[in-house]
Amino acid sequence: MDEKHAKYTRRLLTMRTLLDRRADVLQFCLGRGGFEYDDKFREESFSVDDPETFAVLEESELRRLHPRNQPPWVAFDVGGALPVDW
C-alpha cells in the first residue's frame, strides 16, 4: 500500500477507534499521525467522556494543534483567569 492510501486508511481507522472508544488502538493511530484531523473528528474528540480515551486524546498532538475550548464561565470561576469574589 502506498503512503497516500496508508494515510487515508489511518485516518478512517482513527475515526472508527474514536467512535468505539478503543484507547489502545487510538493511541497507536495518533502516534503514527500523518493525516489531517477533519471537523467531524475534532467535534467527536471534544465530546469524549471515556476516561481512557480522554487521556489518550489529551496527550496527543491533536490537543496541541486543537486545544479543548473551555466554556466562557471558566475564566470567572475560582482559579480562573478572572476570578470573581461573590
Phi and psi in degrees as GROMACS dihedral restraints (atoms count N, CA, C in turn):
[ dihedral_restraints ]
;  ai    aj    ak    al  type     phi  dphi    fc
    3     4     5     6     1   -76.2    20    10
    4     5     6     7     1   168.6    20    10
    6     7     8     9     1   -63.9    20    10
    7     8     9    10     1   -34.1    20    10
    9    10    11    12     1   -60.8    20    10
   10    11    12    13     1   -46.4    20    10
   12    13    14    15     1   -71.4    20    10
   13    14    15    16     1   -33.0    20    10
   15    16    17    18     1   -64.8    20    10
   16    17    18    19     1   -41.8    20    10
   18    19    20    21     1   -62.9    20    10
   19    20    21    22     1   -43.4    20    10
   21    22    23    24     1   -63.5    20    10
   22    23    24    25     1   -43.1    20    10
   24    25    26    27     1   -64.9    20    10
   25    26    27    28     1   -41.9    20    10
   27    28    29    30     1   -63.2    20    10
   28    29    30    31     1   -38.4    20    10
   30    31    32    33     1   -63.9    20    10
   31    32    33    34     1   -44.4    20    10
   33    34    35    36     1   -64.7    20    10
   34    35    36    37     1   -43.0    20    10
   36    37    38    39     1   -64.9    20    10
   37    38    39    40     1   -38.3    20    10
   39    40    41    42     1   -63.9    20    10
   40    41    42    43     1   -43.2    20    10
   42    43    44    45     1   -64.1    20    10
   43    44    45    46     1   -41.9    20    10
   45    46    47    48     1   -64.3    20    10
   46    47    48    49     1   -42.2    20    10
   48    49    50    51     1   -69.0    20    10
   49    50    51    52     1   -31.6    20    10
   51    52    53    54     1   -66.8    20    10
   52    53    54    55     1   -43.2    20    10
   54    55    56    57     1   -66.0    20    10
   55    56    57    58     1   -35.0    20    10
   57    58    59    60     1   -86.5    20    10
   58    59    60    61     1    -5.1    20    10
   60    61    62    63     1    58.9    20    10
   61    62    63    64     1    44.7    20    10
   63    64    65    66     1   -96.2    20    10
   64    65    66    67     1    90.2    20    10
   66    67    68    69     1   -62.9    20    10
   67    68    69    70     1   -38.0    20    10
   69    70    71    72     1   -65.6    20    10
   70    71    72    73     1   -45.8    20    10
   72    73    74    75     1   -71.7    20    10
   73    74    75    76     1   -36.1    20    10
   75    76    77    78     1   -61.8    20    10
   76    77    78    79     1   -41.8    20    10
   78    79    80    81     1   -62.3    20    10
   79    80    81    82     1   -41.2    20    10
   81    82    83    84     1   -61.7    20    10
   82    83    84    85     1   -48.4    20    10
   84    85    86    87     1   -65.2    20    10
   85    86    87    88     1   -43.2    20    10
   87    88    89    90     1   -68.3    20    10
   88    89    90    91     1   -31.4    20    10
   90    91    92    93     1   -66.8    20    10
   91    92    93    94     1   -36.9    20    10
   93    94    95    96     1   -73.3    20    10
   94    95    96    97     1   -39.7    20    10
   96    97    98    99     1    55.7    20    10
   97    98    99   100     1  -146.5    20    10
   99   100   101   102     1    86.4    20    10
  100   101   102   103     1    16.0    20    10
  102   103   104   105     1  -143.1    20    10
  103   104   105   106     1   161.6    20    10
  105   106   107   108     1   -83.0    20    10
  106   107   108   109     1   144.5    20    10
  108   109   110   111     1   -90.2    20    10
  109   110   111   112     1   111.5    20    10
  111   112   113   114     1   -77.1    20    10
  112   113   114   115     1   171.6    20    10
  114   115   116   117     1   -60.4    20    10
  115   116   117   118     1   -41.3    20    10
  117   118   119   120     1   -63.7    20    10
  118   119   120   121     1   -40.4    20    10
  120   121   122   123     1   -65.0    20    10
  121   122   123   124     1   -45.2    20    10
  123   124   125   126     1   -63.3    20    10
  124   125   126   127     1   -42.3    20    10
  126   127   128   129     1   -60.9    20    10
  127   128   129   130     1   -45.0    20    10
  129   130   131   132     1   -67.4    20    10
  130   131   132   133     1   -35.4    20    10
  132   133   134   135     1   -68.4    20    10
  133   134   135   136     1   -27.2    20    10
  135   136   137   138     1   -76.2    20    10
  136   137   138   139     1   -20.3    20    10
  138   139   140   141     1  -102.2    20    10
  139   140   141   142     1    12.5    20    10
  141   142   143   144     1   -69.9    20    10
  142   143   144   145     1   132.5    20    10
  144   145   146   147     1  -119.4    20    10
  145   146   147   148     1    -1.8    20    10
  147   148   149   150     1   -76.8    20    10
  148   149   150   151     1   125.7    20    10
  150   151   152   153     1   -62.2    20    10
  151   152   153   154     1   -38.9    20    10
  153   154   155   156     1   -68.7    20    10
  154   155   156   157     1   -45.7    20    10
  156   157   158   159     1   -65.0    20    10
  157   158   159   160     1   -40.3    20    10
  159   160   161   162     1   -59.0    20    10
  160   161   162   163     1   -44.7    20    10
  162   163   164   165     1   -63.1    20    10
  163   164   165   166     1   -41.9    20    10
  165   166   167   168     1   -62.8    20    10
  166   167   168   169     1   -43.9    20    10
  168   169   170   171     1   -65.6    20    10
  169   170   171   172     1   -40.9    20    10
  171   172   173   174     1   -66.1    20    10
  172   173   174   175     1   -28.6    20    10
  174   175   176   177     1   -88.9    20    10
  175   176   177   178     1    -5.0    20    10
  177   178   179   180     1   -88.2    20    10
  178   179   180   181     1   168.8    20    10
  180   181   182   183     1   -64.6    20    10
  181   182   183   184     1   -26.6    20    10
  183   184   185   186     1   -54.3    20    10
  184   185   186   187     1   -45.0    20    10
  186   187   188   189     1   -71.4    20    10
  187   188   189   190     1   -26.7    20    10
  189   190   191   192     1   -71.9    20    10
  190   191   192   193     1   -36.1    20    10
  192   193   194   195     1   -81.2    20    10
  193   194   195   196     1   -37.6    20    10
  195   196   197   198     1  -131.2    20    10
  196   197   198   199     1    81.0    20    10
  198   199   200   201     1   -64.9    20    10
  199   200   201   202     1   152.4    20    10
  201   202   203   204     1   -67.3    20    10
  202   203   204   205     1   128.1    20    10
  204   205   206   207     1   -79.1    20    10
  205   206   207   208     1   130.8    20    10
  207   208   209   210     1   -91.6    20    10
  208   209   210   211     1   147.0    20    10
  210   211   212   213     1   -61.4    20    10
  211   212   213   214     1   151.8    20    10
  213   214   215   216     1   -58.7    20    10
  214   215   216   217     1   -32.2    20    10
  216   217   218   219     1   -71.7    20    10
  217   218   219   220     1   -14.2    20    10
  219   220   221   222     1   -62.6    20    10
  220   221   222   223     1   -32.9    20    10
  222   223   224   225     1   -62.9    20    10
  223   224   225   226     1   -26.7    20    10
  225   226   227   228     1   -97.8    20    10
  226   227   228   229     1    -5.2    20    10
  228   229   230   231     1   -74.4    20    10
  229   230   231   232     1   166.5    20    10
  231   232   233   234     1   -59.4    20    10
  232   233   234   235     1   128.1    20    10
  234   235   236   237     1    88.2    20    10
  235   236   237   238     1    -3.0    20    10
  237   238   239   240     1   -80.7    20    10
  238   239   240   241     1  -179.7    20    10
  240   241   242   243     1   -68.4    20    10
  241   242   243   244     1   -32.0    20    10
  243   244   245   246     1  -129.7    20    10
  244   245   246   247     1    66.3    20    10
  246   247   248   249     1   -65.5    20    10
  247   248   249   250     1   142.7    20    10
  249   250   251   252     1  -110.4    20    10
  250   251   252   253     1   129.7    20    10
  252   253   254   255     1   -95.2    20    10
  253   254   255   256     1   102.0    20    10
